[in-house]
Amino acid sequence: MSDKKQLGVFWGEHSLSFIETISSNASKLFNIPYPPKNGEQGETISYSPEDTLLPSLIQDHFYHQKITASSINLSLPMKDIIFRSFIIPWMQANEVRGVVEFEVSKYIPFSIEELSYSFHSLTTTENNVKRLRIIFVAIKKNTLDKYINAFEQRGLQIDVIEPAALSLIRVLSIKKLIPIDQTIAIIEKNESSGKIIIVDQEIPQFSREFQIKLGTTVKPESDPQTKILRFINEARISLDYFNRQQNQIRVKQIILLTPTTSEELTKKIEDDLGKPVIPINLTSILGDNAGKNMGYLSAFGSALANLGGPPTNFQFSRKKSKTAFSLGSTTNRLNNYRSVVLTLFLCIPAIILFFFSSNKLLDNPRIEEATLTQKLGNFKSFSIESLNENSEKLKKELLTLENIRIKSSISHFLSIIPNLLPEGTWIKNFLIIYAKPSQGIQVNDQQSNIKDTLSLELSGFAFLENTQEQFRLVNTFLKKLKDTADFSSFFGNIDLETIKSQKLGSIPVTFFRIKCQ
């Protein structure tokens, strides 16, 4: 069984990458470039699984490469993979799936019924409270069906479908290139794109792909220094984002995957990101035949799916394992028949007696446990600390809702102001200040008990050709506010807090701030 051939495939941006393995060794590798669309030459567009040319392309290459495989292991690009990480309260393993299906709806814009998904749970402790970190990986079912149909049209069965990130981790794990006792970042650099996967104990915690193209008008080989700087900057952005989201683990080391080793790039990453870098090139893993196609690594990893590797199993589809039963020879079964029957007759009465007596003893505790479990519902596995924390959180949310102001007279005053502004003056900003919450106060026009809690700041500018007259405009506006009954009866003080000359660009204006309280 260990010498059985396996065929791994990676669906890349510009080509399909195939690797045939025997045991853990790559025996044959080839790729199928996608043809340009609409007869265009030059730029190759990412190929769709629905393209009708694909089955014939695969068939032609299988014939020339002498591939006889009838099944494959498929590694899917991360652009189609939904990767999320979130925390839930600690609970028993048989309860986790239901909670994950409910909780993940907060983090994805799709219904869980639309997805084919897998997840892995990790126990963590924060402030002496046990929790579960969920690593959730999914793909839309209709997208997955398109990938499956593309190969089934060629008559290929798909045994394993998994994210490319897991395939890549498996290669490095089997080759013993990943330190198990450290959190590491695997950073892969291609010609026009990059990828970062953060791994802790061989389990992916974060994954992101990014482009490092300089634009469609710039040739890929031009301006390499700018591309390197952009590549490093994208890696830094990814690490910073992960550190903000995850405060319990930190990346200690970087594994840099490139087609060929670059001492200059390794040194720049070490200097800019401040972490030791282990450079690994494609040739050191797959030999010279791999060229510069980094997709071969993911294809290789998917081909090795049956050999173990990471402790996680983010497979969207897998071949069902078969269970074999051994019944022994017919002669032995006949010789043992009498002794088996005799043993059954002796044991059955004892088993029945034990069953009824034990059931009677267990009935009451079972009823009590079932009643209590029904009352507690999903809260039965919550710790006291977790319940107290949730209670405090709900109290704060309730207080916030109770303090929402539901009525105010401010709209009336704002509607009056435009008619009071002299020509040449305008309001730039206004600030409405409530000194204390309303507590659901009812407001009327004659007498309001929010009168002492509301204040209004008006900031703006005045302009006239004659700059000496600009101050007069402000004073006119102030006087109109004080002479307006609605303002003077509601606000006890209407004061000019600030007035000064300044320029907007090259135009001299007068700035003012009036406070009504």
Secondary structure by P-SEA (a helix, b strand, c coil): cccbbbbbbbbcccbbbbbbbccccccbbbbbbbccccccccccccccccccaaaaaaaaaaaaacccccbbbbbbbcccbbbbbbccccccccaaaaaaaaaaccccccccccccccbbbbbbbcccbbbbbbbcccccaaaaaaaaaaaaaabbbbcccccaaaaaaaaaaaacccccccbbbbbbbccccbbbbbbccccccbbbbbbcccccccccccaaaaaaaaaaaaaaaaaaaaaaacccccccbbbbbcccccaaaaaaaaaaacbbbbbbccccccccccccccaaaaaaaaaacccccccccccccccbbbbbbbbccaaaaaaaaaaaaaaaaacaaaaaaaaaaaaaaaaaaaaaaaaaaaaacccccccaaaaaaaaaaaaaaaaaaaacccccaaaaaaaaccccccccccccbbbbbbcccccccccccccccccccbbbbbbbccccccccaaaaaaaaaaaaaaacaaaaaccccccccbbbbbbcccbbbbbbbbbcc
